[in-house]
Amino acid sequence: MEKFAGYGFNKSHAAAYSLLAYHTGWLKVHYTAEFFCANMTVEMDDTDKLKVLFEDAQKNFGITFEPPDVNRGNYRFEPVTDKSIRYGLGAVKGTGQLAVEAIVKAREAGGPFKSLFDFCVRVDRQRINKRTVEALIKAGAFDSIQQNRASLSASLDRAFDFASATEANAAQVDIFGDSEHGSAAAEPDLIDATPWGVKERLTLEKTAVGFYLSGHLFDEVSHEVRRFCKREIGELLDSREPQIVAGIVSDMRVINGQRGRLAIFKLDDKSDAIEATADEALINANRNTLKEDELVIVSGRLQPGRGGFEARFQVQQVWDLAAARCRFGKFLRVAVNGKAPDIARIARDFPPRTEASEHGELLQGLPVRLCMARGGAQVELQLGERAKFFPTDAALASWTAQAEAGKAAIVYD
């Protein structure tokens, strides 16, 4: 018995874990939504594990997620259908169980919230604060009430002041003993604010949830990027030849290696993500590009995973989108019809930039062609070197504003 005990303990664990694995595997297949809801509720304080479960549910099981919603959500993740899950309000950073319970209690007592002001008046403010409500706004939990998250965020102080004033008025008793007198003040308007752009909205959403929930930063640029960067990260080849990929930088950290500082980060193009590295020279040359949540286009070699290590992409060159437009674009085609754009002003406002390389300084600029159509005939006029410009988003917007019907596009092929 003593001799057997040295092996019996391991056998019993192997049997127990095998049975547990079988049970959980069966549940994952036959009760998929419930399985992910339970696991995501358990892991809602661990963003990394939550993200893994979220991506697994979406990519491998076709599960869709309803966003956090103060008018429908509860603390836990909940299955809506076999293929749909309602996101748990408790997984929004800065909320907590007591705050969510106060929201649900107010909603059950008085029905769905009609506005941000209605929410702040009815929910127990001893359980919630401005930080909690702001996190819910950034996570999209008020989208069913008001789509403009920027306006909601800007109106937060006004909403809490209105709630305090309403509470004070309700506590007053007039000479007739009517405790409700003066408590029905009209709600103020939301502060008018320009809606957040896709990048700002998703970046703030990430601070509240831990990852991009309602979209992906790569979505905004994918159509243009795929015109010159055809290969997705998931299609990288085991090859010694340099390959070009694009993605959003995340999990960026810099360590001290044997040959100087080394940047280690993830590249994510929504199709897949891969760990990438860049040496100190690249770090120094691309300080403003190699940053969290920024799009980069990189050239490098794939280091296949071996010995239990995952594959890595060794970066050798880095471009932001504007520099990539110069590198891979042929020219900007601008449609004109009787009125020429202010070419000199655009070239002056967005001049070509110099880039240091092993061959000396190179001038980065995109040529321009004016396209004119008359009576079924079409001609293109190639402008000279003085018309070259650096194609930032603002520069392209200037060309588009002056082009006929806004037709200004970079030609890559």
Helices and strands as residue ranges (DSSP letters): H 2-30, H 32-42, H 47-61, E 64-66, E 78-81, E 84-86, G 89-91, H 97-110, H 116-122, H 130-138, H 149-154, H 156-171, H 198-209, G 217-220, H 222-225, G 233-235, E 243-257, E 260-268, E 273-279, H 280-285, E 295-303, E 312-319, H 321-328, E 331-336, H 343-349, E 353-357, E 360-364, E 368-374, E 377-382, G 385-387, H 393-402, G 404-406, E 408-411
